[in-house]
Amino acid sequence: AAEAPYEERVAGLIASRIAVWDVVATAHREGSLDSRIERNTVRANDFSAFFDRHAGIERICFNGATAQALYARHVIPRLPAHLAILPMVTLPSTTPLMHR
């Protein structure tokens, strides 16, 4: 549950075999809205190394369209073909919920 302590939420994700990782390692933006990310400052996380350590990943889910677009632009071109074709699902962004 969203109200559970952090450690419980992490344990629930692990038990469900769900990994959570940001597409972007670093970037500059004013505020917290994804739309404010300065595209030329984006440095993606090293997904090749991530997939090497977690070879059983079967699907990539994104917290909104911006995360998916950043993954497509900054990550997919650097992945081996068998990883670049992993199924992707774009979920509704939680960012608007944080700004209520």
KESE-657810 format. One record per residue (C-alpha): x negated, y, z negated; residue number from 1. Coordinates in nm, 3 decimals. Example, Ala and Ser with C-alpha at 12.3 -4.5 7.8 and 13.67 -1.06 7.14 Angstrom:
xx -1.230, yy -0.450, zz -0.780, seq 1
xx -1.367, yy -0.106, zz -0.714, seq 2
This chain:
xx 0.000, yy 0.000, zz 0.000, seq 1
xx -0.116, yy 0.354, zz 0.074, seq 2
xx -0.092, yy 0.438, zz -0.297, seq 3
xx -0.323, yy 0.154, zz -0.402, seq 4
xx -0.673, yy 0.235, zz -0.527, seq 5
xx -0.937, yy 0.263, zz -0.255, seq 6
xx -1.105, yy -0.067, zz -0.350, seq 7
xx -0.773, yy -0.253, zz -0.316, seq 8
xx -0.705, yy -0.100, zz 0.025, seq 9
xx -1.053, yy -0.200, zz 0.146, seq 10
xx -1.005, yy -0.553, zz 0.012, seq 11
xx -0.670, yy -0.573, zz 0.195, seq 12
xx -0.831, yy -0.472, zz 0.523, seq 13
xx -1.110, yy -0.725, zz 0.478, seq 14
xx -0.862, yy -0.999, zz 0.390, seq 15
xx -0.667, yy -0.912, zz 0.705, seq 16
xx -0.987, yy -0.918, zz 0.911, seq 17
xx -0.952, yy -0.552, zz 1.009, seq 18
xx -1.256, yy -0.328, zz 1.056, seq 19
xx -1.225, yy 0.050, zz 1.036, seq 20
xx -1.492, yy 0.266, zz 1.195, seq 21
xx -1.496, yy 0.614, zz 1.346, seq 22
xx -1.565, yy 0.648, zz 1.717, seq 23
xx -1.765, yy 0.965, zz 1.651, seq 24
xx -2.075, yy 0.961, zz 1.431, seq 25
xx -2.120, yy 1.338, zz 1.447, seq 26
xx -1.959, yy 1.636, zz 1.617, seq 27
xx -1.886, yy 1.998, zz 1.547, seq 28
xx -1.535, yy 2.128, zz 1.495, seq 29
xx -1.364, yy 2.408, zz 1.310, seq 30
xx -1.120, yy 2.257, zz 1.063, seq 31
xx -0.999, yy 1.897, zz 1.078, seq 32
xx -0.785, yy 1.881, zz 1.391, seq 33
xx -0.911, yy 1.646, zz 1.664, seq 34
xx -0.822, yy 1.907, zz 1.925, seq 35
xx -1.091, yy 2.134, zz 1.775, seq 36
xx -1.378, yy 1.890, zz 1.841, seq 37
xx -1.640, yy 2.056, zz 2.061, seq 38
xx -1.680, yy 1.787, zz 2.327, seq 39
xx -2.043, yy 1.871, zz 2.408, seq 40
xx -2.144, yy 1.805, zz 2.044, seq 41
xx -2.003, yy 1.451, zz 2.022, seq 42
xx -2.239, yy 1.168, zz 1.932, seq 43
xx -2.064, yy 0.831, zz 1.921, seq 44
xx -2.135, yy 0.557, zz 1.671, seq 45
xx -2.345, yy 0.266, zz 1.799, seq 46
xx -2.071, yy 0.025, zz 1.901, seq 47
xx -2.312, yy -0.213, zz 2.076, seq 48
xx -2.483, yy -0.279, zz 1.742, seq 49
xx -2.145, yy -0.294, zz 1.566, seq 50
xx -2.017, yy -0.558, zz 1.809, seq 51
xx -2.344, yy -0.752, zz 1.772, seq 52
xx -2.286, yy -0.768, zz 1.394, seq 53
xx -1.913, yy -0.841, zz 1.431, seq 54
xx -1.889, yy -1.070, zz 1.733, seq 55
xx -1.533, yy -1.186, zz 1.660, seq 56
xx -1.363, yy -0.856, zz 1.741, seq 57
xx -1.072, yy -0.916, zz 1.976, seq 58
xx -0.900, yy -0.577, zz 1.996, seq 59
xx -0.980, yy -0.210, zz 1.945, seq 60
xx -0.708, yy 0.011, zz 1.793, seq 61
xx -0.736, yy 0.388, zz 1.787, seq 62
xx -0.595, yy 0.643, zz 1.545, seq 63
xx -0.453, yy 0.861, zz 1.821, seq 64
xx -0.519, yy 0.945, zz 2.184, seq 65
xx -0.822, yy 1.164, zz 2.112, seq 66
xx -1.010, yy 0.873, zz 1.951, seq 67
xx -0.927, yy 0.653, zz 2.251, seq 68
xx -1.040, yy 0.921, zz 2.497, seq 69
xx -1.368, yy 0.974, zz 2.309, seq 70
xx -1.429, yy 0.597, zz 2.306, seq 71
xx -1.360, yy 0.578, zz 2.680, seq 72
xx -1.593, yy 0.869, zz 2.753, seq 73
xx -1.881, yy 0.806, zz 2.511, seq 74
xx -1.878, yy 0.434, zz 2.427, seq 75
xx -1.744, yy 0.222, zz 2.714, seq 76
xx -2.007, yy 0.336, zz 2.968, seq 77
xx -2.281, yy 0.203, zz 2.735, seq 78
xx -2.122, yy -0.133, zz 2.658, seq 79
xx -2.189, yy -0.466, zz 2.830, seq 80
xx -1.902, yy -0.561, zz 3.064, seq 81
xx -1.761, yy -0.831, zz 2.833, seq 82
xx -1.718, yy -0.572, zz 2.554, seq 83
xx -1.599, yy -0.288, zz 2.777, seq 84
xx -1.289, yy -0.491, zz 2.864, seq 85
xx -1.173, yy -0.563, zz 2.508, seq 86
xx -0.800, yy -0.488, zz 2.479, seq 87
xx -0.730, yy -0.140, zz 2.343, seq 88
xx -0.424, yy -0.008, zz 2.160, seq 89
xx -0.365, yy 0.360, zz 2.090, seq 90
xx -0.170, yy 0.404, zz 1.766, seq 91
xx 0.000, yy 0.727, zz 1.657, seq 92
xx -0.250, yy 0.970, zz 1.506, seq 93
xx -0.235, yy 1.023, zz 1.131, seq 94
xx -0.392, yy 1.369, zz 1.165, seq 95
xx -0.057, yy 1.556, zz 1.174, seq 96
xx 0.044, yy 1.378, zz 0.852, seq 97
xx -0.262, yy 1.519, zz 0.677, seq 98
xx -0.162, yy 1.876, zz 0.765, seq 99
xx 0.183, yy 1.883, zz 0.607, seq 100
